Amino acid sequence: MTDVINTPQRSASASPRFAIVLLSGGLDSATALAVAMQAGFTPLAMTFRYGQRHSLEVDAARRVAESQGVSQHVVVDIDLRQWGGSALTSDVAVPKDRDVDAVSDEIPVTYVPARNTIFLSFALAWAEVSGAQDIFIGVNALDYSGYPDCRPEYIDAFATMANLATRVGVEGARRLRIHAPLQHLTKAQIVTLGRTLEVDYALTTSCYDPAPDGTACGRCDACQLRLKGFASAGCVDPIAYASATVSPTLA
């Protein structure tokens, strides 16, 4: 099942430049959406219910899309819980109080196997149909949890594949571009950029293990990195935390 949510466009354009924006409801994707809009694109937002531990991020994505006046927002259902392999898609405990400032060669259990490849493939299909030449994804290679599908070489490889595996790429009518505008920014720089673009971070959620009411745990990798970003940017994170103390290793 796929939900399609249509909301009024912020501004009309005689010839819009469409871009597919992967929108998770988190801080990074909300910022990537704002960057795409600032660059003059008409965003088509895509969110996934993929069997993650909670649906709060889907609700957050809807709020962000509506607040930014996104013309079309689809919520796609796929079930990655069928094979699990991640603390986000199985009953494995989410790590807490981890030293995420010391990223090791070990990929954490919160990594969802092939998630960005799956998401980008769906975005690629919609891009072909919609006429969009551009896809935006909010991956980050600095303040992140060590996921292999957030690295610059991965994004470059996917862009190459996209232009080999699609009709528009083969026929040469247009080349598809993958934009990762936050890739080389720290979390603090992302927060600062988003505030400049008037992103309402109160609408977002980043926690891997939130309470039923949406309160963030404050202790998982995502919370710790987010809290560090706001603290380093000299501002207060507007969402609620059960525990909002930044680990000494991150301060």
N, C-alpha and C positions, 0 to 999 in steps of 0.2 A: 504494500500500500504506500502511496505517495501523497502527502498533503501538499496542496498548492495554495499559498496565501498571497492574494493580490492586495497591495496597498497603494494609495495614490503616490505618483512620482513627485519628487521635490520640485523638479522643474521640467518643463516640456522641451523637447529637442526635435528639430526637423529630421535630423539624421543621427540618432544616438549611437555611441560606440559602446557596445555591450561588453561586459566582462563577467565571467563566472567567479563568484567569491565564495570560497569555502568558509562557512560561518558556524563555529562550534558553540558560540555563546560565551567564550572565554575572552580574556583581556587581549590576547594577541590577535585573534581573528576579528574582533570588533575594531581594533586599530587598523588592521589591513583593509577592512571595508572602508573606513574613513579615508585612508590613503588612496584607494581606488577612486572614490568619489571626488577627492580633491584633484586627482589627475584628469578628471573630466569624463570618466566612464559612467555608464548607466549600469549599476550592478544587478546581477541576477544571483541571488543568494541560495546556497545549497547547504542543508544541514542533514545530519544522519542520526537516526535512531538505530544504532548498530548492536544493541544488546548491552550497552554500558550499564554500570551499576545503578544509575539513577537517571531520571528524565529531566532533572532540573536544568541541565545545560541546553536541552532542546527548548524549554520555556524561555531561558535567557536569550537564546538565539532569536526567538520570535520577538522578544522585547527590543533587542538591538535593531533588528531589521525594520520594525515598525518605527522606532525612534529616528532612524536615518532615512525614512521614506523610500525604502527599497521597493522597486516596481513589481518584482516577483520573487517569492521566497518558497522554495520547495523543501519539504522534509521527507527524506527517503528512508524507507524501512529495509534494513538488511540485518541478518542475525549472525553476528560473529561469536555469539555464545555457543554455537553448535560445536565448536572445537576449543573454545576457551583459549588457554595459553597466556592469559594476562590477568593481573589482579583487577582490571577494569571490566573483564568479561567473564569472570568465574568467581568462585567463593574463596579465592586466595586473599589473604589479608593484605591491605594496602600498607606499605612501609611507612612508618612515622619517625620523626626526629632523625632522619638520615642526613649525613653530611653531604648535601648536594653540591656544595662548593668545591668538592674534590671529586670531579667526574672521573670515574675509573674506566677501564676497558670493559667492565661488566655492565651489560645493558640491564636496567632495572626491570622488575617484574611487572611494572605498570606499562611497559611497552606492549602495544597491541600489534600482533604480527601482521605486517603488510598493510596497516591501516591507511597510511597516507597514499600508498599505491592504489588501494581500492577507491579511496575518496577521489583522488585525482583522475582515475579512469572514468568514474561517473561524471565528473566535471567536464572531462574531455568529450564525452558523448553529447552532453548538453551543449557544449560550445559548438560542435559541428552542426547541430540542429538549429541552434538559435542564431548562428552567424557570428558568434563572438570569436575574436581572435586571441583573447587574453583570459588567463585564469590567475586569480590571486589566492595565495595561501599564506597563512601567518606563521610559518615555521621560523624557528630561531636557532642559531648555532652557537650562541654564546651562553646566556643564562638559560639553560635547558636541562633536561634530565638524562641526556646521553642517548637519545633515540637515533638509530642509524638513518631513518627516513626524514631527518631534519637537516642533514648536512648539505652544503652547497653542491657537492659532486652528485648527490642523489637528484636534486632538482634539475641540474644540467642534463643528467642522463635521461630523466623523464621527458624533458623538453625535446631532446633528440628523438626519443622513441615516439613521442606524440606526432612528430612530423614525418615519421616513417610509416606509422600505422593507421593514418587517417586519409580519407579521400581528399580533403582539402590540402593536406601536406603533400600527397603524391601528385595530385594534379597541378600543384603549384599556384593555385589561385591566391592563397594567402598562407602565411606561416603562423602557427600557433605559438604563443609566448606564455611561459610560466613566470609569474612575478612573485618573488618572495621578498617584499620590501623591508621586512624586519630582520632578515637573516643575520646581519652583521651588527645588530644593535644590542646593547645590554638591556635588561628589563627596565632599568631606570630610564634609559633613553627612549624606550617604547612608551613608558608612562608619560614622559614629558612630551613626546610627539603627539600622543593621543589627547592629552589635555589641550595642546595647541589647536588640535582639530575638533575640540569640543566633544570628544567621546564621553558618554555618560557611563563611567565604569561601575556605577551603582547598579546598573542593569545586568552586569556580567557575573559569571561564576567561574572559578578555576579549580575548586577543590575536588580531589579524587574521592573523598569519603565524607560528604556533607551530612549533616543531620537532616531528618525528614522535612524540617521547616526551611531548609536551605542554608542554615548557618554553616560556614566553612570550619573545618577542623582546626586549621592553623598549624598543623604538624606534618602534613604530607609534603612531598617534594613540591607540588604545584603551589600550595599555600606558602611554603617557605620562600620560594623564588618570587612569588608575587609580593609578599610582604617586604622582602629585601628591595624589590624594585621601587615600591612606593617610598620606603624609608630613604633610599639613596637619592630619590628624586625630590626629597624634602617635602613630601605631602602625605596625607593620611588616606589609606584605602577606605572607600566608602561602604564596603560590604561588611556584614557581621561575621565575627569569628568567635568560636568557642574558646580558643587560645590564640592570642595574636602576638606572641613574643618571638622575635626573630632569633634563630639559633646563633650563638656566639660566633660560630664559624662563618656565618653569613653577614654579620654586622660590620 
